[in-house]
Amino acid sequence: MSELQILENGIPLIYTFRNQKTGHLVIHFNNGSSSDFENLQGIVHLLEHMLFKGTKKRNYLDLICGIEHLGADVNAFTTKENMVIHVSYPDEFLNEICEIIADIIYNSVFDEKELKKEKLVICDEIRSYRDTPEEFIYDEWERLMLNGNDLSHPILGNTASVKRVTVSDLKNIYKLVCNDFHVSIISKRSKNDVFEIISKYFSKKINSKTKPVINKPLVNNVKKQKKIYEDVSQTHVILGGYGPHITHKDYMPAHVLSTFFGGSGMSSLLNMELREKKGISYSVETFCQSYRDYGLFSTYFTCDRKRVEHALKIIKKIFSKYRECGLSEKELETILRINKSQYIMFFENALNEAIYQAKYFQYNKKIIQIKQIFEMLDSIDLPLINKVAAQLLDFEKYALITIEKNEYSK
């Protein structure tokens, strides 16, 4: 059971009790790469790296050793709309962990030499990412579909924009990002004990501002298509259209449909058709990627270049059938059971629950219990799921992007 309390300084604190020896602390910042400064794409991700380079009283080694010598594990990541620091540790060391993480948030300093070195590291990361088509295509897909919006550029930025970042730029983005966050914690300690510790170390007021409903409109060209030629052995394909944003009433039905058509299980419909029955594709998945203002409902697959058209015909046939006829009662019952089981297994991992609650709060300004998630799933009936399917499965309006080998290259 999770509980929410707003501390006196305005910081929302999500507390989840678990009777276990390992504690988890999540600091969830409400700005991600969509908040990058103009012409400095990638600066929030760069900040994520630089936060661990030193504070007013600790250098890099002091920070890392201070955490890891407690037997703790610290990590961080940046998404389009948030940045997250998370630490897992023996729960007895909560005070020590909070003191170090608070020092990072409030007292980070940025050294010119460290910045120069880290920019080289990130530029190498960008080139490495560019060499991984199964990851690179997702960035290009969002660039195509979200064109004109701050969500369209890659989280890492590009080598030119990263090289342009100065210490002054970093200080400015640091003030923006680290002044708007909330905390999610898993602990066996009492609620009052946790609140007292968090209030002690995270004592400064935050400046959380509710984002406008729409930041920038999309450049919504009809029937978007793009081909990227690379030295690849397989063709990588994403096709799809717009879907519900993350707080839309149709978000959960769309998520259920993505599991039905191309979820992680081998029994998903597209996997059965493209892989098991036809032997066309080794990898296929359908996903619903939703942000604060926009969403995408998409399908990714790989196959030999000569079999792409055949694969697309199969997907079109399946989507057209379900757009016209809808799911059956048995299919809906099965996919809802699968989704419930996946949530149960997902929340078995305490860190997953802490991060999930933090993200949910960012968009909904409240927390949610797994019982409520099940109630949301149970509210999805046949007319609703088939209405959403009819909206999302209009193959004729789908955009398409491919990464493929140029047939004329050697």
Residue pairs with C-beta under 8 A, 6 or more apart in sequence:
1 16
1 17
1 369
2 14
2 15
2 16
2 353
2 357
2 367
2 369
3 14
3 15
3 16
3 191
3 367
4 12
4 13
4 14
4 15
4 361
4 366
4 367
5 12
5 13
5 15
5 195
6 12
6 13
7 13
7 195
7 198
7 199
7 202
8 199
9 199
9 202
9 203
9 204
9 205
9 206
10 205
10 206
10 208
11 181
11 182
11 183
11 198
11 202
11 206
12 182
12 183
12 361
13 182
13 183
13 184
13 185
13 194
13 195
13 198
14 182
14 183
14 184
14 185
14 354
14 357
14 358
14 361
14 367
15 185
15 187
15 191
15 194
15 195
16 184
16 185
16 186
16 187
16 350
16 353
16 354
16 357
17 187
17 188
17 191
18 186
18 187
18 188
18 350
19 188
20 91
20 186
20 188
20 350
21 90
21 91
21 188
22 88
22 89
22 90
22 91
22 186
22 350
23 88
23 89
23 90
23 91
23 93
23 94
23 97
23 185
23 186
23 187
23 188
23 189
24 86
24 87
24 88
24 89
24 185
24 186
24 187
24 350
24 351
24 354
25 86
25 87
25 89
25 94
25 97
25 98
25 101
25 183
25 184
25 185
25 354
26 84
26 85
26 86
26 183
26 184
26 185
26 351
26 354
26 355
26 358
27 84
27 85
27 86
27 101
27 105
27 181
27 183
28 82
28 84
28 181
28 182
28 183
28 184
28 355
28 358
28 359
28 361
28 362
29 82
29 83
29 84
29 85
29 177
29 178
29 180
29 181
30 81
30 82
30 180
30 181
30 182
30 208
30 362
31 44
31 81
31 82
31 83
31 176
31 177
31 180
32 44
32 78
32 79
32 80
32 81
32 82
32 83
32 155
33 41
33 42
33 44
33 45
33 78
33 79
33 80
33 153
33 154
33 155
33 157
34 80
34 81
34 149
34 150
34 151
34 215
34 291
35 44
35 150
35 173
35 176
35 177
36 42
36 43
36 44
36 150
36 153
36 157
36 173
37 43
37 169
37 172
37 173
39 161
39 164
40 157
40 161
40 164
40 165
40 169
40 173
41 153
41 154
41 157
41 158
41 161
42 122
42 126
42 154
42 155
42 156
42 157
42 158
42 161
42 162
42 165
43 157
43 161
43 162
43 165
43 169
43 170
43 173
44 78
44 83
44 155
44 173
44 177
45 78
45 83
45 122
45 155
45 156
45 157
46 118
46 119
46 122
46 157
46 162
46 165
46 170
47 83
47 170
47 173
47 174
47 177
48 76
48 77
48 78
48 83
49 118
49 121
49 122
50 108
50 110
50 114
50 115
50 118
50 170
51 76
51 85
51 104
51 105
51 108
51 174
52 60
52 63
52 64
52 76
52 104
53 60
53 108
53 110
53 111
53 114
53 118
54 60
54 62
54 63
54 108
54 109
54 111
54 114
55 63
55 103
55 104
55 107
55 108
55 109
56 103
56 107
56 109
57 103
57 107
58 66
58 100
58 103
60 114
63 100
63 103
63 104
64 74
66 96
66 100
67 74
67 87
67 89
67 97
67 100
68 74
70 89
70 90
70 93
70 96
70 97
71 89
71 90
71 93
72 87
72 88
72 89
72 90
72 93
72 97
73 87
73 88
73 89
74 85
74 86
74 87
75 85
75 86
75 87
76 83
76 84
76 85
76 86
77 83
77 84
78 84
78 155
79 155
80 151
80 155
80 291
81 151
81 291
81 292
81 362
82 359
82 362
83 177
84 355
84 358
85 101
85 104
86 351
86 354
86 355
87 97
87 101
88 351
89 97
91 187
91 188
91 189
94 187
94 189
94 194
94 197
95 197
95 201
98 197
98 198
98 200
98 201
98 202
99 201
101 201
102 201
102 202
105 178
105 181
105 202
106 178
106 204
108 174
108 178
110 167
110 170
110 171
110 174
111 167
112 167
115 165
115 166
115 167
115 170
119 162
119 163
119 165
122 156
122 157
122 162
123 159
123 162
123 163
125 156
126 154
126 156
126 157
126 158
126 159
126 162
127 159
129 135
129 136
129 139
129 154
129 156
130 136
133 230
133 232
133 236
133 403
134 236
134 283
134 302
136 403
137 228
137 236
137 238
137 300
137 401
137 403
138 238
138 300
139 154
139 155
140 226
140 228
140 401
140 403
141 238
141 296
141 298
141 401
142 151
142 152
142 289
142 296
143 152
143 153
143 154
144 224
144 226
144 399
144 401
145 152
145 218
145 224
145 242
145 296
145 399
146 152
146 218
146 294
146 296
147 218
147 219
147 221
148 216
148 217
148 218
148 219
149 215
149 216
149 217
149 218
149 294
150 215
150 216
151 291
151 294
156 162
179 206
179 207
180 206
180 207
180 208
180 209
181 206
182 208
182 358
182 361
182 362
183 198
183 202
183 358
184 354
184 355
184 357
184 358
184 361
185 194
185 198
185 354
186 350
186 351
186 353
186 354
187 194
189 197
211 292
213 293
214 293
215 293
218 294
222 397
223 397
223 399
224 399
224 400
224 401
225 399
225 400
225 401
226 400
226 401
226 402
227 401
227 402
227 404
228 401
228 402
228 403
228 404
229 403
229 404
229 405
229 406
229 409
230 403
230 404
230 405
231 405
231 409
232 403
232 404
232 405
233 405
234 302
234 303
234 304
234 305
235 302
235 303
235 304
235 305
235 308
235 402
235 403
235 404
235 405
236 300
236 302
236 402
236 403
236 404
237 300
237 301
237 302
237 303
237 308
237 311
237 312
237 400
237 401
237 402
238 298
238 299
238 300
238 400
238 401
239 298
239 299
239 312
239 315
239 398
239 399
239 400
239 401
240 296
240 297
240 298
240 299
240 398
240 399
241 296
241 297
241 298
241 392
241 394
241 397
241 398
241 399
242 294
242 295
242 296
242 297
243 254
243 288
243 289
243 290
243 295
243 296
243 297
243 392
244 250
244 251
244 254
244 288
244 290
244 295
245 251
245 290
245 291
245 292
245 293
245 294
245 295
246 290
246 291
246 292
246 295
246 363
247 292
247 363
247 364
248 290
248 295
250 388
250 391
251 288
251 290
251 295
252 376
252 377
252 380
253 380
253 384
253 385
253 388
254 288
254 290
254 295
254 297
254 388
254 392
255 288
255 339
256 335
256 336
256 339
256 377
256 380
256 385
257 286
257 288
257 297
257 385
257 388
257 389
257 392
258 286
258 287
258 288
258 297
259 265
259 268
259 286
259 335
259 338
259 339
259 342
260 268
260 269
260 327
260 331
260 335
261 268
261 269
261 270
261 286
261 299
261 318
261 319
261 322
262 268
262 269
262 270
262 271
262 284
262 285
262 286
262 287
262 299
262 300
263 285
263 286
263 338
264 285
265 271
265 338
266 272
266 275
266 276
268 285
268 286
269 318
270 284
270 285
270 286
270 299
270 301
270 315
270 318
271 284
273 314
273 318
274 280
274 281
274 284
274 301
274 303
274 311
274 314
274 315
275 281
275 282
275 284
278 310
278 314
280 303
280 307
280 310
280 311
280 314
281 301
281 302
281 303
281 311
282 302
282 303
283 300
283 301
283 302
284 299
284 300
284 301
284 302
285 299
285 300
285 301
286 297
286 298
286 299
286 300
287 297
287 298
287 299
287 300
288 295
288 296
288 297
289 295
289 296
289 298
290 296
292 363
297 392
299 315
301 311
301 315
303 311
305 404
305 405
305 407
308 402
308 404
315 395
316 395
319 393
319 395
320 393
320 395
322 389
322 393
323 389
323 390
323 393
323 394
323 395
324 390
326 382
326 385
326 386
326 389
326 390
327 335
327 382
327 385
327 386
327 389
329 382
332 380
332 381
332 382
332 385
336 377
336 378
336 380
339 377
340 374
340 377
343 370
343 373
343 374
344 370
346 352
346 356
347 353
347 356
347 370
357 367
357 368
360 366
360 367
360 368
361 367
